[in-house]
């Protein structure tokens, strides 16, 4: 995953745990695509000050993810649900070709609907 996308994702998960300034700087830099110089000019501090604040905030986000693992866990769950949806389709196809069990069809449709609801 590209660093910009990774930091933006971690900011979504852990941004509220940062100081307001740290969160603002990361949002300006990663979400609003402002340069360090632009942020510095808007905030009335040096470019180096902005860079240092961003680097500290990034380190905190990575540390929180290392300890809590919320983003990683979400991605694992998402992949698992995608697999469940895929396998229910395969079960339905097999059922249609071989045994035509109405119960199997109903259960796989229900399982797929539940998994799709959780993905959304």
C-alpha contacts under 8 A as a table, 3 or more apart, distances in Angstrom:
res1	aa1	res2	aa2	distance
1	X	5	X	6.78
1	X	6	X	6.21
2	X	5	X	5.42
2	X	6	X	6.08
3	X	6	X	4.89
3	X	7	X	5.98
4	X	7	X	5.34
4	X	8	X	6.13
4	X	30	X	6.20
5	X	8	X	5.08
5	X	9	X	6.08
6	X	9	X	5.12
6	X	10	X	6.19
7	X	10	X	5.02
7	X	11	X	5.95
7	X	30	X	7.54
7	X	58	X	6.96
7	X	61	X	7.60
8	X	11	X	4.98
8	X	12	X	6.39
8	X	27	X	7.81
8	X	30	X	6.24
8	X	31	X	6.90
9	X	12	X	5.14
9	X	13	X	6.61
9	X	71	X	7.59
10	X	13	X	5.06
10	X	14	X	5.88
10	X	15	X	7.29
10	X	61	X	6.16
10	X	62	X	7.57
10	X	65	X	7.38
10	X	71	X	6.88
11	X	14	X	5.24
11	X	15	X	4.44
11	X	23	X	7.65
11	X	26	X	7.76
11	X	61	X	6.99
12	X	15	X	5.74
13	X	16	X	7.90
13	X	70	X	7.30
13	X	71	X	6.88
14	X	17	X	5.51
14	X	18	X	7.26
14	X	61	X	6.50
14	X	64	X	7.34
15	X	18	X	5.47
15	X	23	X	5.90
15	X	61	X	7.80
16	X	19	X	7.63
16	X	23	X	7.57
18	X	22	X	5.99
18	X	23	X	5.87
18	X	57	X	7.16
18	X	60	X	7.96
19	X	22	X	5.21
19	X	23	X	6.16
20	X	23	X	5.17
20	X	24	X	6.00
21	X	24	X	5.00
21	X	25	X	6.03
22	X	25	X	5.21
22	X	26	X	6.21
22	X	53	X	6.36
22	X	54	X	6.61
22	X	57	X	5.78
23	X	26	X	5.24
23	X	27	X	6.08
23	X	57	X	7.67
24	X	27	X	5.10
24	X	28	X	6.04
25	X	28	X	5.10
25	X	29	X	6.06
25	X	39	X	7.26
25	X	50	X	7.22
25	X	53	X	7.55
25	X	54	X	6.39
26	X	29	X	5.07
26	X	30	X	5.72
26	X	31	X	7.47
26	X	54	X	6.12
26	X	57	X	7.55
27	X	30	X	5.36
27	X	31	X	4.90
27	X	32	X	6.25
28	X	31	X	5.82
28	X	32	X	4.73
28	X	33	X	6.18
28	X	34	X	5.57
28	X	39	X	7.03
29	X	32	X	5.94
29	X	33	X	4.99
29	X	34	X	4.97
29	X	35	X	6.33
29	X	36	X	7.17
29	X	39	X	7.69
30	X	33	X	5.35
30	X	34	X	7.57
34	X	38	X	5.97
34	X	39	X	6.41
35	X	38	X	5.12
35	X	39	X	6.28
36	X	39	X	5.21
36	X	40	X	6.05
36	X	47	X	5.60
36	X	50	X	6.29
36	X	51	X	6.57
37	X	40	X	5.01
37	X	41	X	6.11
37	X	46	X	7.83
37	X	47	X	5.31
38	X	41	X	5.16
38	X	42	X	6.18
39	X	42	X	5.10
39	X	43	X	6.01
39	X	47	X	7.65
39	X	50	X	7.10
40	X	43	X	5.16
40	X	44	X	5.69
40	X	45	X	4.99
40	X	46	X	5.40
40	X	47	X	5.12
40	X	49	X	7.72
40	X	50	X	6.09
41	X	44	X	5.21
41	X	45	X	6.69
41	X	46	X	7.66
45	X	49	X	6.39
45	X	50	X	7.17
46	X	49	X	5.03
46	X	50	X	6.48
47	X	50	X	5.17
47	X	51	X	6.23
48	X	51	X	4.96
48	X	52	X	6.07
49	X	52	X	5.18
49	X	53	X	6.16
50	X	53	X	5.13
50	X	54	X	6.13
51	X	54	X	5.15
51	X	55	X	6.14
52	X	55	X	5.13
52	X	56	X	6.16
53	X	56	X	5.21
53	X	57	X	6.11
54	X	57	X	5.06
54	X	58	X	6.02
55	X	58	X	5.08
55	X	59	X	6.17
56	X	59	X	5.11
56	X	60	X	6.28
57	X	60	X	5.03
57	X	61	X	6.27
58	X	61	X	5.08
58	X	62	X	6.27
59	X	62	X	5.20
59	X	63	X	6.08
60	X	63	X	4.99
60	X	64	X	6.09
61	X	64	X	5.15
61	X	65	X	6.22
62	X	65	X	5.07
62	X	66	X	6.05
63	X	66	X	4.97
63	X	67	X	6.23
64	X	67	X	5.16
64	X	68	X	5.79
64	X	69	X	7.46
65	X	68	X	5.14
65	X	69	X	4.61
65	X	70	X	6.46
65	X	71	X	6.93
65	X	72	X	7.83
66	X	69	X	5.66
69	X	72	X	5.30
69	X	73	X	5.96
70	X	73	X	5.11
70	X	74	X	6.08
71	X	74	X	5.12
71	X	75	X	6.28
72	X	75	X	5.19
72	X	76	X	6.24
73	X	76	X	5.05
73	X	77	X	6.19
74	X	77	X	5.13
74	X	78	X	6.06
75	X	78	X	4.96
75	X	79	X	6.13
76	X	79	X	5.20
76	X	80	X	6.17
77	X	80	X	5.01
77	X	81	X	6.15
78	X	81	X	5.18
78	X	82	X	6.23
78	X	119	X	6.42
79	X	82	X	5.06
79	X	83	X	6.25
80	X	83	X	5.07
80	X	84	X	6.23
81	X	84	X	4.95
81	X	85	X	6.22
81	X	115	X	5.60
81	X	116	X	7.54
81	X	118	X	7.69
81	X	119	X	6.78
82	X	85	X	5.15
82	X	86	X	6.22
82	X	115	X	7.70
82	X	119	X	7.84
83	X	86	X	4.95
83	X	87	X	6.05
84	X	87	X	5.14
84	X	88	X	6.12
84	X	111	X	7.99
84	X	112	X	7.07
84	X	115	X	6.94
85	X	88	X	5.29
85	X	89	X	6.56
85	X	111	X	7.84
85	X	112	X	5.19
85	X	115	X	6.42
85	X	116	X	7.17
86	X	89	X	5.34
86	X	90	X	6.54
87	X	90	X	4.90
87	X	91	X	6.09
88	X	91	X	5.04
88	X	92	X	6.14
88	X	108	X	5.36
88	X	109	X	7.39
88	X	111	X	7.26
88	X	112	X	6.13
89	X	92	X	5.10
89	X	93	X	6.21
89	X	108	X	7.72
90	X	93	X	5.07
90	X	94	X	6.15
91	X	94	X	5.08
91	X	95	X	6.01
91	X	108	X	7.30
92	X	95	X	5.00
92	X	96	X	6.17
92	X	104	X	7.56
92	X	105	X	5.98
92	X	108	X	6.80
93	X	96	X	5.20
93	X	97	X	6.35
94	X	97	X	5.17
94	X	98	X	6.02
94	X	99	X	7.94
95	X	98	X	5.31
95	X	99	X	5.32
95	X	100	X	5.08
95	X	101	X	6.48
95	X	104	X	7.27
95	X	105	X	7.22
96	X	99	X	6.51
96	X	100	X	5.00
96	X	101	X	7.96
97	X	100	X	7.11
100	X	105	X	7.83
101	X	104	X	5.33
101	X	105	X	6.38
102	X	105	X	5.11
102	X	106	X	6.19
103	X	106	X	5.07
103	X	107	X	6.06
104	X	107	X	5.18
104	X	108	X	6.08
105	X	108	X	5.34
105	X	109	X	6.17
106	X	109	X	5.18
106	X	110	X	6.26
107	X	110	X	5.08
107	X	111	X	6.09
108	X	111	X	4.99
108	X	112	X	5.98
109	X	112	X	5.19
109	X	113	X	6.15
110	X	113	X	5.10
110	X	114	X	6.22
111	X	114	X	5.20
111	X	115	X	6.22
112	X	115	X	5.13
112	X	116	X	6.07
113	X	116	X	5.14
113	X	117	X	6.14
114	X	117	X	5.13
114	X	118	X	6.37
115	X	118	X	5.14
115	X	119	X	6.26
116	X	119	X	5.05
116	X	120	X	6.42
117	X	120	X	5.38
